[in-house]
Amino acid sequence: MKEFIVKQEEANKRIDAFLALKEKEISRTALQRLIEEENVLVNNKKAKPSYKVQIGDKITLEEQKPKSISLKAQDIPLEIIYEDNDIIVVNKPKGLVVHPANGNPDGTLVNAIMAICKDSLSGIGGEIRPGIVHRLDKDTSGILVIAKNDKAHINMSNQIKNREVKKTYIALVRGVVKENEATINMPIGRSTKDRKKMAVTKTGKNAITHFKVLKRYDKYTLLEVKIETGRTHQIRVHLAEIGYPIVGDEVYSNGKNEFEIKGQSLHAKSLEFKHPITGKQMNLEAELPEYFKKTIELLNTRNSPTV
């Protein structure tokens, strides 16, 4: 248990912001969770997340040890791209859910990682998301980094928050994209028509996607996509909004899927970031899955790419 007395220059800060200044080794998200779980008291009373501290307030912080993970380790095949004492980087296959949720209690990436890393995973993500710094949709394949300890987790989260991590994707879309490269800057929020979907909406959060054409075919285009922000379903929503939905996307594309691909043809190809502990520049890539390669080969043999 730790106690802090609010000084004059610290007054009127939100309680999570105040604690973030005091506890630099705990992420803002983790602090907010501690407040919600009533592990933070103001003058011996429960604190509200929106409370602004006042001069003389006694802030009591009771840190909780990470809960023992009740999930079971499962021997699920997983391609490891890089691993050391602090992080593990994998090539997530299409169809694999990142962490347990309703309808997917096991058989997830977390279960697979637990079998590989044993007890060496960051607890910041909580009981069912140990080590998970960022996510990919179930049917998006590609590169993903997992933190093995809290220090690495906090650093990687901050790099992502500050847009210091460069993410590059490969996408196959329906339609022939005219521009050689372009930027989509449209806010994304929860759809008002279907709460399970995201949509471009005026009240949404800022979302920026850059793309450039790699190859054009008769009815399709292969794109390289880079994102500045990380909104839910961002690439899928943005590309569908401008009329080029991702092949196989069963949520944001209503067109015929002639390749009979289940799940979107979207692959997280590479990540560029600084190692969270050593500071070394990391440039890692994940190879395209076989189904994606075969689709491209089919297009190459069937249609000579146009310039």
C-alpha positions as CSV (number, residue, x, y, z in Angstrom):
1,M,0.0,0.0,0.0
2,K,1.2,3.5,-0.9
3,E,0.0,6.9,0.3
4,F,0.4,10.3,-1.3
5,I,-0.6,13.8,-0.1
6,V,-1.7,16.2,-2.9
7,K,0.5,19.3,-3.1
8,Q,-0.7,22.7,-4.3
9,E,0.9,22.4,-7.8
10,E,-0.8,18.9,-8.2
11,A,-4.3,20.0,-7.4
12,N,-7.2,19.8,-10.0
13,K,-5.6,16.9,-11.9
14,R,-7.7,13.8,-12.6
15,I,-6.9,11.1,-10.1
16,D,-5.5,8.8,-12.8
17,A,-3.3,11.6,-14.1
18,F,-2.1,12.4,-10.6
19,L,-1.2,8.7,-10.0
20,A,0.5,8.4,-13.4
21,L,3.0,11.1,-12.2
22,K,3.7,9.2,-9.0
23,E,3.8,5.7,-10.4
24,K,5.7,5.8,-13.7
25,E,6.0,2.0,-13.8
26,I,2.3,1.5,-13.9
27,S,0.4,2.2,-17.2
28,R,-2.5,4.7,-17.2
29,T,-4.8,1.9,-18.2
30,A,-3.7,-0.2,-15.3
31,L,-4.2,2.7,-12.9
32,Q,-7.7,3.3,-14.3
33,R,-8.5,-0.3,-13.7
34,L,-7.2,-0.1,-10.1
35,I,-9.5,2.9,-9.5
36,E,-12.5,1.1,-11.0
37,E,-11.8,-2.0,-8.8
38,E,-11.8,0.3,-5.7
39,N,-8.1,-0.2,-5.0
40,V,-7.6,3.6,-4.8
41,L,-9.1,5.7,-2.0
42,V,-9.3,9.4,-1.5
43,N,-9.3,10.3,2.2
44,N,-10.2,6.7,3.0
45,K,-13.3,6.7,0.6
46,K,-13.9,5.2,-2.8
47,A,-12.6,7.3,-5.6
48,K,-14.5,8.0,-8.9
49,P,-12.4,7.8,-12.1
50,S,-13.3,11.4,-12.9
51,Y,-12.4,12.8,-9.5
52,K,-10.0,15.8,-9.5
53,V,-7.6,15.8,-6.6
54,Q,-7.5,18.7,-4.2
55,I,-4.8,20.2,-2.0
56,G,-4.3,18.0,1.1
57,D,-6.1,14.9,-0.2
58,K,-4.7,11.7,1.0
59,I,-4.5,9.2,-1.9
60,T,-4.2,5.6,-1.0
61,L,-3.1,3.1,-3.6
62,E,-3.2,-0.6,-3.0
63,E,-1.5,-2.4,-5.9
64,Q,-2.9,-5.8,-6.7
65,K,-0.7,-8.7,-7.7
66,P,-1.5,-10.1,-11.1
67,K,-4.3,-12.6,-10.8
68,S,-3.3,-16.2,-11.4
69,I,-4.2,-17.0,-14.9
70,S,-7.0,-19.6,-15.0
71,L,-6.6,-20.2,-18.7
72,K,-4.9,-23.4,-19.8
73,A,-1.8,-23.6,-22.0
74,Q,-2.6,-25.3,-25.3
75,D,-0.2,-26.7,-27.8
76,I,-1.3,-24.7,-30.9
77,P,1.1,-24.4,-33.8
78,L,2.5,-20.9,-34.0
79,E,5.3,-19.4,-36.1
80,I,7.7,-17.5,-34.0
81,I,9.5,-14.7,-35.8
82,Y,11.5,-13.4,-32.9
83,E,11.9,-14.1,-29.2
84,D,14.0,-12.9,-26.3
85,N,13.5,-12.4,-22.5
86,D,11.2,-9.4,-23.0
87,I,9.1,-9.9,-26.1
88,I,7.9,-12.6,-28.4
89,V,6.8,-11.8,-32.0
90,V,4.6,-14.2,-33.9
91,N,2.9,-14.6,-37.3
92,K,-0.7,-15.1,-36.3
93,P,-2.7,-17.3,-38.7
94,K,-6.0,-16.3,-40.1
95,G,-8.9,-17.7,-38.0
96,L,-7.1,-17.6,-34.7
97,V,-8.7,-15.3,-32.1
98,V,-6.1,-13.3,-30.1
99,H,-7.6,-13.7,-26.6
100,P,-10.5,-15.5,-25.0
101,A,-14.0,-13.9,-25.1
102,N,-17.6,-15.0,-25.2
103,G,-17.8,-17.9,-27.7
104,N,-14.1,-18.4,-27.7
105,P,-13.1,-19.7,-24.2
106,D,-9.9,-21.3,-25.4
107,G,-8.0,-22.2,-28.6
108,T,-6.7,-18.6,-28.8
109,L,-3.4,-17.0,-29.4
110,V,-3.1,-16.5,-25.6
111,N,-3.5,-20.2,-25.0
112,A,-0.7,-20.9,-27.5
113,I,1.6,-18.2,-26.1
114,M,1.1,-19.6,-22.5
115,A,2.4,-23.0,-23.7
116,I,5.5,-21.3,-25.2
117,C,6.3,-18.8,-22.5
118,K,5.0,-20.6,-19.4
119,D,4.9,-18.0,-16.6
120,S,6.9,-15.3,-18.3
121,L,4.1,-13.0,-19.6
122,S,3.2,-9.5,-18.6
123,G,0.2,-9.3,-16.3
124,I,-0.9,-5.8,-17.3
125,G,-3.3,-7.1,-19.9
126,G,-5.4,-8.7,-17.2
127,E,-6.3,-12.3,-16.4
128,I,-7.4,-13.2,-20.0
129,R,-5.1,-10.9,-22.0
130,P,-1.6,-11.6,-20.5
131,G,1.1,-9.9,-22.5
132,I,-1.3,-8.6,-25.2
133,V,-0.1,-5.2,-26.3
134,H,-2.1,-4.9,-29.5
135,R,-4.5,-7.1,-31.5
136,L,-5.4,-8.3,-34.9
137,D,-8.9,-9.3,-36.0
138,K,-9.7,-13.0,-35.9
139,D,-9.5,-13.3,-39.7
140,T,-6.5,-11.0,-40.2
141,S,-3.2,-12.8,-40.3
142,G,0.2,-11.5,-39.6
143,I,2.8,-10.0,-37.2
144,L,2.0,-9.5,-33.6
145,V,4.2,-8.6,-30.6
146,I,3.6,-9.9,-27.1
147,A,5.2,-8.6,-23.9
148,K,6.8,-11.0,-21.4
149,N,7.1,-8.5,-18.6
150,D,5.3,-5.4,-17.3
151,K,8.2,-3.0,-18.2
152,A,8.2,-4.2,-21.8
153,H,4.4,-4.0,-21.9
154,I,4.3,-0.4,-20.7
155,N,7.0,0.7,-23.1
156,M,5.4,-1.0,-26.1
157,S,2.0,0.5,-25.2
158,N,3.5,4.0,-25.0
159,Q,5.2,3.5,-28.4
160,I,1.9,2.5,-30.0
161,K,0.1,5.4,-28.2
162,N,2.7,7.9,-29.5
163,R,2.4,6.4,-33.0
164,E,6.1,5.4,-33.0
165,V,5.3,1.9,-34.2
166,K,5.1,1.6,-38.0
167,K,2.6,-1.1,-39.2
168,T,2.4,-2.2,-42.8
169,Y,-0.3,-4.5,-44.2
170,I,-1.0,-6.2,-47.5
171,A,-4.6,-6.2,-48.7
172,L,-6.3,-7.6,-51.8
173,V,-9.4,-5.5,-52.6
174,R,-12.3,-5.7,-55.1
175,G,-12.2,-3.2,-57.9
176,V,-9.4,-1.4,-59.8
177,V,-8.0,1.4,-57.7
178,K,-7.2,4.4,-59.9
179,E,-4.8,6.3,-57.6
180,N,-1.3,5.0,-57.3
181,E,-1.3,6.1,-53.7
182,A,-3.6,8.0,-51.4
183,T,-4.6,8.8,-47.8
184,I,-8.0,8.1,-46.2
185,N,-8.7,10.5,-43.4
186,M,-12.2,9.6,-42.0
187,P,-13.4,9.3,-38.4
188,I,-14.5,5.8,-37.3
189,G,-17.0,4.9,-34.6
190,R,-19.6,2.3,-33.7
191,S,-22.3,1.9,-36.4
192,T,-25.7,3.3,-35.5
193,K,-27.4,0.7,-37.7
194,D,-25.5,-2.4,-36.4
195,R,-23.7,-2.2,-33.0
196,K,-21.5,-5.1,-34.0
197,K,-20.0,-3.1,-36.8
198,M,-17.8,0.0,-37.1
199,A,-18.5,2.8,-39.6
200,V,-17.3,6.1,-40.9
201,T,-19.2,8.6,-38.7
202,K,-18.9,12.3,-37.8
203,T,-18.8,11.5,-34.1
204,G,-16.1,8.8,-34.5
205,K,-12.5,9.0,-33.5
206,N,-9.8,10.3,-35.9
207,A,-8.6,7.6,-38.2
208,I,-5.9,7.8,-40.9
209,T,-5.0,5.1,-43.4
210,H,-2.4,5.4,-46.2
211,F,-2.2,3.0,-49.2
212,K,-0.3,2.5,-52.4
213,V,-1.0,0.2,-55.3
214,L,1.3,-2.8,-55.7
215,K,-0.5,-4.5,-58.6
216,R,-3.7,-4.0,-60.6
217,Y,-5.7,-6.8,-62.1
218,D,-8.9,-6.9,-64.2
219,K,-11.2,-6.7,-61.2
220,Y,-8.9,-6.5,-58.2
221,T,-6.0,-4.5,-56.7
222,L,-3.2,-5.5,-54.4
223,L,-2.4,-2.8,-51.9
224,E,0.3,-1.9,-49.4
225,V,-1.5,-0.2,-46.4
226,K,0.0,1.7,-43.5
227,I,-2.0,3.1,-40.6
228,E,-1.3,6.1,-38.4
229,T,-4.1,5.2,-36.0
230,G,-5.4,1.9,-34.7
231,R,-9.1,2.0,-34.7
232,T,-11.2,-1.2,-34.6
233,H,-11.5,-2.6,-38.1
234,Q,-9.9,0.6,-39.5
235,I,-8.5,-0.7,-42.8
236,R,-11.5,-2.8,-43.5
237,V,-13.9,0.1,-42.9
238,H,-11.9,2.7,-44.7
239,L,-11.3,0.6,-47.9
240,A,-15.0,-0.4,-48.0
241,E,-16.1,3.2,-47.6
242,I,-14.2,4.4,-50.7
243,G,-15.6,1.5,-52.7
244,Y,-12.8,-1.1,-52.5
245,P,-13.8,-3.7,-49.9
246,I,-11.3,-6.4,-48.9
247,V,-11.7,-9.7,-50.7
248,G,-13.3,-12.3,-48.4
249,D,-14.5,-9.7,-45.8
250,E,-17.9,-11.1,-44.7
251,V,-18.8,-8.0,-42.6
252,Y,-17.9,-5.0,-44.8
253,S,-18.3,-6.5,-48.3
254,N,-21.5,-7.6,-49.9
255,G,-19.9,-8.7,-53.2
256,K,-19.4,-12.2,-54.6
257,N,-16.3,-14.0,-53.2
258,E,-15.2,-15.9,-56.2
259,F,-12.1,-17.2,-54.5
260,E,-14.2,-18.7,-51.7
261,I,-11.9,-17.2,-49.1
262,K,-13.3,-17.3,-45.6
263,G,-12.1,-14.2,-43.8
264,Q,-10.6,-11.0,-45.2
265,S,-7.5,-11.0,-47.4
266,L,-5.6,-8.8,-45.1
267,H,-2.2,-9.5,-43.7
268,A,-0.1,-7.6,-41.2
269,K,3.2,-7.8,-43.1
270,S,5.7,-5.9,-40.9
271,L,6.3,-4.0,-37.7
272,E,9.0,-1.3,-37.0
273,F,9.6,-0.4,-33.4
274,K,12.3,0.1,-30.8
275,H,13.0,-2.8,-28.5
276,P,11.2,-1.9,-25.3
277,I,14.2,-2.7,-23.1
278,T,17.4,-2.2,-25.2
279,G,16.1,0.5,-27.5
280,K,17.4,-1.3,-30.5
281,Q,15.6,-0.6,-33.8
282,M,13.5,-3.7,-34.8
283,N,12.3,-4.3,-38.3
284,L,10.4,-7.6,-38.5
285,E,8.3,-9.2,-41.2
286,A,5.7,-12.0,-41.4
287,E,5.4,-14.1,-44.5
288,L,2.1,-14.1,-46.4
289,P,-0.1,-17.2,-45.6
290,E,-0.4,-19.9,-48.3
291,Y,-4.0,-19.1,-49.2
292,F,-3.0,-15.5,-49.9
293,K,0.0,-16.5,-52.1
294,K,-2.2,-18.9,-54.1
295,T,-4.8,-16.2,-54.7
296,I,-2.2,-13.8,-56.0
297,E,-0.6,-16.6,-58.2
298,L,-4.1,-17.3,-59.6
299,L,-4.6,-13.7,-60.5
300,N,-1.1,-13.5,-62.0
301,T,-1.7,-16.5,-64.3
302,R,-5.3,-15.6,-65.2
303,N,-4.8,-11.9,-65.8
304,S,-1.6,-10.2,-66.8
305,P,-1.2,-7.3,-64.3
306,T,-1.8,-3.9,-65.9
307,V,0.4,-0.9,-65.1
